[in-house]
């Protein structure tokens, strides 16, 4: 492709070293009016936000505020399924004023890890398994959820050739 110059007139180019830092700075300016409203919970990872408010009308207003702050970003929202709302690798449930969290894996996840018989260093294989169990344990707030997800981690471990 000789003689073709591509440029962007808005946003950040993927892979730029400064892109994550600039995205965080950009988002911190957008979220300020919402944080001033003191939501029950607000967390963000780069540009993925999780917001819990006390009423639906407050949620609608926060969503409106976020979407009016910049013409270059549009937020979407998900409705809880069976009371659970996915956020990154977790699911959050708010019931009777109590939050419950558990480890979440997308349905498209194939549960494929480094196979036990692969040529990868043993330390790497141990780290992958250890971190999967650590995530299942630490992310879950309830004993029932923790037990369920440790069982899932054991199944994933076994299906990838590791002895349980």
Backbone torsions as a table, in degrees:
resi	resn	phi	psi	omega
1	UNK	NA	70.3	179.7
2	UNK	-79.5	136.1	175.4
3	UNK	83.0	6.6	179.4
4	UNK	-107.8	127.1	178.9
5	UNK	-116.3	123.0	178.1
6	UNK	-103.9	139.1	177.0
7	UNK	-143.4	161.0	176.6
8	UNK	-116.4	137.3	179.2
9	UNK	-103.8	0.0	176.2
10	UNK	-157.8	146.5	177.9
11	UNK	87.7	-169.1	-177.1
12	UNK	-122.3	144.2	176.5
13	UNK	-74.4	134.3	177.9
14	UNK	-62.1	139.2	177.3
15	UNK	90.6	-10.3	176.3
16	UNK	-64.8	138.3	-177.3
17	UNK	-61.9	-35.6	-178.1
18	UNK	-84.8	-8.8	-174.6
19	UNK	-55.0	-48.9	-179.7
20	UNK	-62.1	-41.4	-179.5
21	UNK	-64.7	-44.9	179.8
22	UNK	-67.0	-35.6	176.9
23	UNK	-64.1	-40.9	178.4
24	UNK	-63.7	-44.7	178.3
25	UNK	-61.6	-44.2	179.7
26	UNK	-60.9	-48.0	-178.1
27	UNK	-66.0	-34.3	-178.9
28	UNK	-64.6	-30.9	176.8
29	UNK	-74.5	-37.5	-179.1
30	UNK	-68.1	-37.6	-173.1
31	UNK	-81.9	-12.5	-175.9
32	UNK	-53.9	-48.0	179.8
33	UNK	-63.1	-31.1	178.6
34	UNK	-72.6	-43.0	178.4
35	UNK	-62.4	-33.3	178.5
36	UNK	-64.7	-21.6	179.2
37	UNK	-82.4	-2.9	176.9
38	UNK	55.6	62.7	177.0
39	UNK	-65.4	161.4	178.4
40	UNK	-61.6	-38.6	177.2
41	UNK	-150.3	138.5	172.8
42	UNK	-145.1	124.9	173.7
43	UNK	-141.4	153.2	-176.3
44	UNK	-145.3	140.8	169.6
45	UNK	-125.9	111.3	-173.3
46	UNK	54.4	-97.3	179.9
47	UNK	-121.5	13.0	174.4
48	UNK	-97.3	119.8	-176.4
49	UNK	-114.8	148.5	172.3
50	UNK	-127.0	125.3	-174.0
51	UNK	-132.7	128.2	175.5
52	UNK	-124.4	127.4	178.4
53	UNK	-122.1	169.4	-176.3
54	UNK	-79.2	-23.1	179.9
55	UNK	-135.7	160.1	177.5
56	UNK	-66.3	-37.8	-179.7
57	UNK	-65.4	-36.6	175.8
58	UNK	-66.0	-39.4	176.8
59	UNK	-62.0	-46.0	179.7
60	UNK	-60.2	-41.3	179.9
61	UNK	-66.5	-42.8	177.6
62	UNK	-62.3	-41.8	178.4
63	UNK	-62.1	-42.4	178.0
64	UNK	-62.9	-44.3	179.8
65	UNK	-61.1	-47.1	-179.3
66	UNK	-59.9	-41.6	-176.4
67	UNK	-77.8	-16.0	179.1
68	UNK	-93.3	-7.2	-174.7
69	UNK	-73.8	-26.0	-178.7
70	UNK	-152.0	141.9	176.8
71	UNK	-79.0	-9.8	-173.9
72	UNK	-95.3	-4.9	-180.0
73	UNK	-138.5	138.2	177.4
74	UNK	-126.2	126.1	178.6
75	UNK	-89.2	147.9	172.3
76	UNK	-120.9	165.5	177.3
77	UNK	-138.5	153.3	179.9
78	UNK	-112.7	144.1	174.5
79	UNK	-89.6	144.6	177.7
80	UNK	-61.1	145.3	175.4
81	UNK	-111.4	119.2	-175.2
82	UNK	55.1	33.5	178.7
83	UNK	85.8	-8.8	-177.8
84	UNK	-101.3	134.5	178.3
85	UNK	-116.1	118.0	179.6
86	UNK	-73.9	139.0	174.3
87	UNK	-146.6	113.4	-176.0
88	UNK	54.6	-119.8	-179.4
89	UNK	-103.4	26.4	178.6
90	UNK	-128.7	164.7	168.1
91	UNK	-125.6	138.2	-177.4
92	UNK	-119.5	138.6	176.9
93	UNK	-133.0	131.5	177.0
94	UNK	-112.9	116.9	-177.7
95	UNK	-140.9	124.2	-179.8
96	UNK	53.2	39.9	177.7
97	UNK	77.3	5.1	-179.7
98	UNK	-114.4	135.2	177.8
99	UNK	-94.4	136.9	173.0
100	UNK	-123.2	135.7	178.2
101	UNK	-126.2	149.3	173.6
102	UNK	-148.6	162.0	179.1
103	UNK	-66.6	138.9	-176.9
104	UNK	-126.8	133.3	174.2
105	UNK	-125.2	128.5	-179.6
106	UNK	-59.4	151.1	179.8
107	UNK	-62.6	-25.1	178.9
108	UNK	-77.8	-7.5	179.5
109	UNK	-65.3	131.0	-176.5
110	UNK	-92.7	-2.1	180.0
111	UNK	58.1	34.2	178.6
112	UNK	-100.3	123.5	176.6
113	UNK	-117.7	-179.8	172.7
114	UNK	-60.1	121.1	-177.8
115	UNK	-66.3	146.5	-178.8
116	UNK	-59.7	-29.5	-177.8
117	UNK	-91.4	6.0	-179.1
118	UNK	-71.8	167.3	-178.6
119	UNK	-85.9	6.7	178.1
120	UNK	-63.5	153.4	176.8
121	UNK	-59.1	143.5	-179.3
122	UNK	-58.3	-35.0	179.8
123	UNK	-63.3	-37.1	179.1
124	UNK	-68.2	-43.3	-179.8
125	UNK	-64.1	-42.0	177.9
126	UNK	-62.4	-41.0	-178.6
127	UNK	-63.7	-40.8	179.8
128	UNK	-61.8	-47.6	-179.8
129	UNK	-66.1	-46.5	-179.1
130	UNK	-59.0	-44.5	-178.4
131	UNK	-68.2	-32.9	176.6
132	UNK	-63.9	-46.2	179.3
133	UNK	-67.6	-38.3	179.0
134	UNK	-62.1	-42.9	178.2
135	UNK	-63.5	-46.9	-179.8
136	UNK	-59.5	-37.3	-179.1
137	UNK	-74.8	-49.6	-169.9
138	UNK	-78.0	-30.6	-176.6
139	UNK	-75.0	-32.8	-175.8
140	UNK	-75.8	134.0	178.6
141	UNK	-95.9	-23.0	-178.2
142	UNK	-107.9	149.6	-179.3
143	UNK	-64.3	-39.0	-179.9
144	UNK	-63.4	-45.5	178.8
145	UNK	-63.7	-42.1	-179.4
146	UNK	-61.4	-44.7	179.7
147	UNK	-62.3	-46.3	-179.4
148	UNK	-58.7	-43.1	-175.2
149	UNK	-82.0	-25.4	171.7
150	UNK	-69.1	-34.0	174.1
151	UNK	-64.0	-43.4	177.6
152	UNK	-61.6	-43.7	178.8
153	UNK	-61.0	-38.8	177.7
154	UNK	-64.6	-40.5	177.9
155	UNK	-64.2	-42.2	178.8
156	UNK	-64.0	-43.1	178.4
157	UNK	-58.8	-48.0	-178.7
158	UNK	-64.8	-42.5	-177.9
159	UNK	-68.8	-12.7	177.4
160	UNK	-103.9	15.2	171.5
161	UNK	89.4	8.6	179.7
162	UNK	-90.7	145.4	177.4
163	UNK	-81.3	133.4	-175.5
164	UNK	-87.2	NA	NA
